[in-house]
Amino acid sequence: MIGKVRVGLIFGGRSGEHEVSLMSAASVFKFIDRDRFEVVPIGISKQGKWVLAGDAIRMLQRGVVENDDGVSVALVPEPNRNSLVRVDGAPFEAAGSIDVVFPMLHGTYGEDGTIQGLLDLADIPYVGSGVLASAAGMDKDVMKRLFREKGLPVVKHRVLMRHEFEADPEAVVRSLLESFRPPLFVKPANLGSSVGVTKVKHAADLEEALGKACQYDRKVLVEEGVENAREIECAVLGNDDPVASPPGEIVPSREFYDYTAKYLDPDTQLIVPADLPDAVVKGIQRISIEAFRCIDAAGLARVDFFVERDSNRIWLNEINTLPGFTSVSMYPKMIQATGISYTELVTRLIDLAIERHADRSRRVTTYRP
């Protein structure tokens, strides 16, 4: 590419993690290497409207994308266009082309393979995993099925559908309590940042927790709690030859690492590297790379674990294909522990996106027997 690489930084979106997305995007916008990259900020409102941010700093500081924040645009799902157009079809010349996209989106309609599919159709390189890995990494049910098939250590859990719960809440609760004993974690299957998650310590609270999770998704995960566990995370970086960082530890200020503890409470501790025996560190790094490859992830991922305090037994919790990316988030902090700065990490991820796109472009699409 000649001159500066034009990076479409996409943030916001139709998700319960809309505000978190803007926090992550603000850090990328601040620390990206301006000598090499030109940023094209693109916000997506909670209603799904794409706007070209005329005043990106104001929007990112405010923490939400509004429908009237800029010119309404769309990305054409056609190869070799690589440009934004007005929704009425007239070309928006000021935006020009986009060389690569950094989708700093969390949750539904961004981290789940939907925008990745659009970018594949448009044949534009983008940071992170493709459609399959993004979708599998978002759906905790499918993710854990794949992990279990691979032989990775996941805790006992069950999946139920919203229609089952709404048809007979008492029967669902009774059935769950026949198989599980509190503490339990109840989670929407397709969301992150602990949105809609409840730690159930008493059986009487299970029905309320299920109802809360059902507000956010049609599929709910009920998971057995790991008693007296440490919350450990590990960052993975790369494409075909990924590497794992030193693990970090979360010491939440609250009952568990919920939304408030993650983003609002300054008393939560993020310890990098975690104080763990070498054998446990190596086990976590090995499982992290196996989980990354299991779903065919690319670019980056944060892999979350529980480690039992008494036995140091490792339990794989989940993989996040577009993890929180603020300057103080665990993913960049763990990568920084390997000697890579935040700015260097952003550059590396964009390079990995271009590298992966070049590899995909080798695919033959015409067959002549």
C-alpha positions in Angstrom: 0.0 0.0 0.0 1.3 3.4 -1.0 1.0 6.3 1.6 -0.8 6.0 4.8 -3.1 3.0 5.4 -6.7 4.1 5.8 -8.2 2.3 8.8 -11.9 2.1 9.2 -12.4 2.2 13.0 -15.9 0.9 13.6 -17.5 1.2 17.1 -20.9 1.2 18.9 -23.5 -1.1 17.5 -26.8 -2.8 18.4 -25.5 -4.5 21.6 -25.6 -4.3 25.3 -21.9 -3.6 25.1 -22.3 -0.5 23.0 -20.8 1.8 25.6 -17.9 -0.6 26.3 -17.2 -0.6 22.5 -16.7 3.2 22.6 -14.3 2.9 25.5 -12.2 0.4 23.5 -12.4 2.5 20.3 -11.3 5.7 22.1 -8.1 4.0 23.1 -7.3 2.7 19.6 -8.2 6.2 18.2 -5.8 7.8 20.7 -2.8 5.5 20.5 -2.8 4.3 16.8 0.4 5.2 14.9 -0.6 8.4 13.0 2.6 8.3 11.0 1.5 5.1 9.3 -2.3 5.1 9.6 -5.1 7.5 8.8 -8.2 6.7 10.9 -11.7 6.8 9.4 -14.1 6.7 12.4 -17.4 5.0 11.8 -20.0 4.9 14.5 -23.0 2.5 14.6 -26.0 3.7 16.7 -28.0 1.5 19.0 -30.6 1.5 16.3 -28.1 0.2 13.8 -27.5 3.4 11.8 -23.9 3.8 10.4 -22.6 7.4 10.7 -19.3 8.8 9.5 -18.1 10.6 12.6 -17.4 14.2 11.8 -16.4 14.8 15.4 -15.1 11.4 16.5 -13.4 12.8 19.7 -16.7 14.3 21.0 -18.6 11.1 20.2 -16.1 8.8 21.8 -15.9 11.0 24.9 -19.7 11.1 25.2 -19.7 7.3 25.1 -22.7 6.7 22.8 -23.4 6.9 19.1 -26.5 8.9 18.1 -28.4 8.7 14.8 -27.6 12.3 14.0 -23.9 12.3 14.8 -22.7 12.4 11.2 -23.4 11.5 7.6 -25.4 8.3 7.3 -23.3 5.8 5.3 -23.1 2.2 4.4 -20.5 -0.2 3.2 -21.1 -1.8 -0.2 -20.8 -5.6 0.0 -19.0 -5.7 -3.4 -15.3 -6.5 -4.0 -13.0 -3.8 -5.2 -15.2 -0.9 -4.0 -13.7 -0.6 -0.5 -15.6 2.7 0.0 -18.4 4.1 2.0 -21.5 5.4 0.3 -24.4 7.5 1.4 -27.5 5.4 2.1 -29.2 7.2 -0.8 -26.6 5.7 -3.1 -24.7 8.9 -3.8 -20.9 8.5 -3.4 -19.4 10.2 -0.3 -16.1 11.4 -1.7 -14.8 12.8 1.5 -14.6 9.3 3.0 -12.7 7.8 0.1 -11.6 4.2 0.3 -10.9 2.0 3.3 -7.8 -0.3 3.2 -8.5 -2.3 6.4 -11.2 -2.3 9.1 -10.6 -2.4 12.8 -14.0 -3.5 14.1 -13.8 -2.4 17.7 -17.3 -3.9 18.4 -18.3 -6.0 21.3 -21.3 -8.3 21.6 -24.1 -8.9 19.1 -23.9 -7.6 15.5 -20.2 -7.0 15.7 -18.3 -9.7 17.6 -20.6 -12.5 16.4 -19.6 -12.9 12.7 -22.2 -10.6 11.2 -20.0 -7.7 10.4 -17.2 -10.1 9.5 -19.5 -11.6 6.8 -20.2 -8.1 5.4 -16.5 -7.3 5.3 -15.7 -10.7 3.6 -18.3 -9.9 0.9 -16.7 -6.5 0.4 -13.3 -8.2 0.3 -11.8 -5.8 2.9 -9.2 -6.9 5.3 -10.2 -6.7 9.0 -8.7 -7.2 12.4 -9.7 -10.4 14.2 -11.4 -13.6 13.5 -13.5 -14.6 10.6 -17.2 -15.5 10.5 -17.0 -19.0 11.9 -14.7 -18.2 14.8 -16.5 -15.0 15.7 -19.8 -16.8 15.8 -18.5 -19.7 17.8 -16.7 -17.5 20.2 -19.8 -15.4 20.8 -22.2 -18.3 21.4 -21.1 -19.8 24.8 -23.1 -23.0 24.0 -21.5 -23.8 20.7 -18.1 -22.7 22.1 -18.2 -25.1 25.0 -19.4 -27.9 22.7 -16.3 -27.4 20.6 -14.1 -27.2 23.6 -15.6 -30.4 25.1 -15.2 -32.2 21.8 -11.5 -31.2 21.8 -11.1 -32.5 25.3 -10.5 -29.2 26.9 -11.5 -28.8 30.6 -14.9 -27.1 30.8 -17.2 -27.0 33.9 -20.6 -28.7 34.1 -23.3 -26.6 32.4 -26.7 -26.8 30.7 -28.3 -24.7 28.0 -32.0 -23.8 27.9 -34.1 -21.8 25.5 -36.2 -18.7 26.5 -39.4 -20.3 25.2 -38.8 -23.3 27.6 -38.5 -21.0 30.5 -41.4 -18.8 29.6 -43.7 -21.8 29.1 -43.1 -23.2 32.6 -40.6 -21.4 34.8 -41.2 -23.6 37.8 -40.5 -26.8 35.9 -37.3 -25.4 34.4 -36.0 -24.3 37.9 -37.0 -27.6 39.4 -35.1 -29.5 36.6 -32.0 -27.4 37.0 -31.9 -27.9 40.8 -32.1 -31.6 40.3 -28.8 -31.5 38.5 -27.0 -28.5 40.0 -26.4 -27.1 43.4 -25.7 -23.4 44.0 -23.6 -21.4 43.5 -24.5 -21.2 39.8 -23.8 -18.7 37.1 -26.6 -17.8 34.8 -25.6 -16.1 31.5 -27.0 -15.0 28.2 -25.3 -17.3 25.7 -24.5 -14.5 23.2 -23.2 -11.5 25.1 -20.1 -10.4 26.9 -18.8 -7.9 29.6 -21.0 -9.9 32.1 -24.1 -8.1 30.9 -27.1 -10.1 32.1 -25.0 -12.4 34.2 -26.0 -13.4 37.8 -24.3 -15.4 40.4 -27.0 -17.5 42.1 -26.0 -18.4 45.7 -29.5 -19.5 46.8 -32.0 -21.7 44.9 -34.8 -19.2 45.6 -33.0 -16.7 43.4 -32.6 -18.9 40.3 -35.9 -18.0 38.6 -35.2 -14.3 38.8 -31.7 -14.8 37.3 -33.1 -16.9 34.4 -35.6 -14.2 33.7 -32.9 -11.5 33.7 -30.7 -13.5 31.3 -33.7 -14.2 29.0 -34.1 -10.4 28.5 -30.8 -10.4 26.6 -30.9 -13.6 24.6 -33.1 -16.5 23.5 -30.5 -19.0 24.7 -29.3 -19.1 28.3 -26.3 -20.9 29.9 -26.5 -22.2 33.4 -23.1 -23.2 34.7 -21.8 -24.8 37.9 -19.7 -22.4 40.0 -16.1 -23.3 40.7 -15.7 -22.9 44.5 -12.7 -20.9 45.8 -11.4 -20.2 42.4 -9.0 -17.5 41.0 -10.0 -15.7 37.8 -7.2 -16.0 35.3 -6.9 -14.7 31.7 -4.4 -15.2 28.9 -3.9 -13.2 25.7 -3.3 -14.8 22.4 -1.8 -13.0 19.4 -1.2 -14.2 15.8 -2.7 -16.1 12.9 -1.4 -19.5 11.9 1.4 -19.4 14.5 -0.2 -17.8 17.6 1.6 -17.1 20.8 0.2 -16.8 24.4 1.1 -14.1 26.8 1.9 -14.5 30.5 -1.4 -15.0 32.3 -3.0 -12.2 34.4 -5.3 -12.4 37.4 -8.5 -10.6 38.1 -9.2 -9.8 41.7 -12.7 -8.3 41.5 -13.9 -5.8 44.0 -17.4 -7.4 44.1 -18.9 -10.9 44.4 -17.6 -11.8 40.9 -16.1 -10.0 37.9 -19.4 -8.4 36.8 -20.0 -5.3 34.6 -19.5 -2.8 37.5 -16.3 -4.5 38.7 -14.9 -4.5 35.1 -15.7 -1.0 34.0 -16.9 1.2 36.9 -15.2 0.2 40.2 -11.6 1.3 40.6 -11.0 -1.1 43.4 -10.9 -4.1 41.1 -7.2 -5.3 40.7 -5.7 -6.5 37.5 -2.5 -8.3 38.2 0.0 -9.0 35.3 1.7 -11.4 35.4 -0.3 -13.6 37.8 1.5 -15.3 40.6 1.2 -18.9 39.5 3.4 -22.0 39.5 5.3 -22.4 36.2 3.5 -25.6 35.4 0.1 -23.8 35.8 1.3 -21.0 33.6 2.4 -23.4 30.9 -0.9 -25.3 31.1 -2.9 -22.1 30.7 -0.8 -21.0 27.8 -1.1 -24.4 26.1 -4.9 -24.5 26.6 -5.2 -20.9 25.4 -3.6 -21.7 22.1 -5.6 -24.9 21.8 -8.8 -23.0 22.4 -7.8 -20.4 19.8 -7.1 -23.0 17.2 -10.2 -25.0 18.2 -12.5 -22.3 16.9 -10.1 -21.2 14.1 -9.6 -17.8 15.6 -7.3 -15.2 14.1 -5.5 -12.0 15.1 -6.3 -11.8 18.8 -8.3 -13.4 21.5 -8.5 -13.4 25.3 -9.0 -16.7 27.0 -10.6 -16.8 30.4 -10.0 -19.5 33.1 -10.8 -20.5 36.6 -8.0 -22.0 38.7 -8.9 -23.8 41.9 -6.8 -22.4 44.8 -6.3 -25.6 46.7 -5.4 -27.9 43.7 -4.4 -25.5 41.0 -6.8 -27.4 38.7 -7.4 -25.4 35.5 -10.9 -24.8 34.1 -11.4 -23.2 30.7 -14.2 -20.6 30.9 -14.5 -19.0 27.5 -12.7 -17.3 24.6 -13.3 -13.7 23.6 -12.4 -12.9 19.9 -12.7 -9.1 20.3 -11.9 -8.5 24.0 -12.0 -5.2 25.8 -9.3 -3.0 24.4 -8.9 0.1 26.5 -5.4 1.0 27.5 -6.0 -0.6 31.0 -7.9 -3.7 29.7 -6.5 -7.1 30.4 -5.7 -8.0 26.8 -3.4 -5.2 26.0 -1.9 -5.3 29.6 -1.0 -8.9 29.1 0.5 -8.3 25.7 2.5 -5.4 27.1 4.0 -7.9 29.6 5.7 -9.5 26.5 7.3 -6.1 25.6 4.8 -4.9 23.0 3.4 -1.5 23.6 -0.3 -0.6 23.0 0.6 1.3 19.8 2.8 -1.5 18.6 -0.1 -4.0 19.3 -2.5 -2.0 17.2 0.0 -1.9 14.4 0.6 -5.7 14.7 -3.1 -6.5 14.6 -3.6 -4.4 11.4 -0.6 -6.2 9.9 -2.0 -9.5 10.8 -5.4 -8.5 9.2 -3.6 -7.6 6.0 -1.6 -10.8 6.1 -4.6 -13.0 6.6 -6.5 -11.3 3.8 -3.6 -11.9 1.5 -3.7 -15.6 2.4 -7.4 -15.8 1.8 -7.0 -14.1 -1.5 -5.0 -17.0 -2.8 -8.1 -19.1 -2.9 -9.2 -20.1 -6.4 -12.8 -19.2 -7.1 -13.1 -20.6 -10.6 -13.2 -24.3 -11.4 -12.5 -25.7 -14.8 -12.5 -29.6 -14.9 
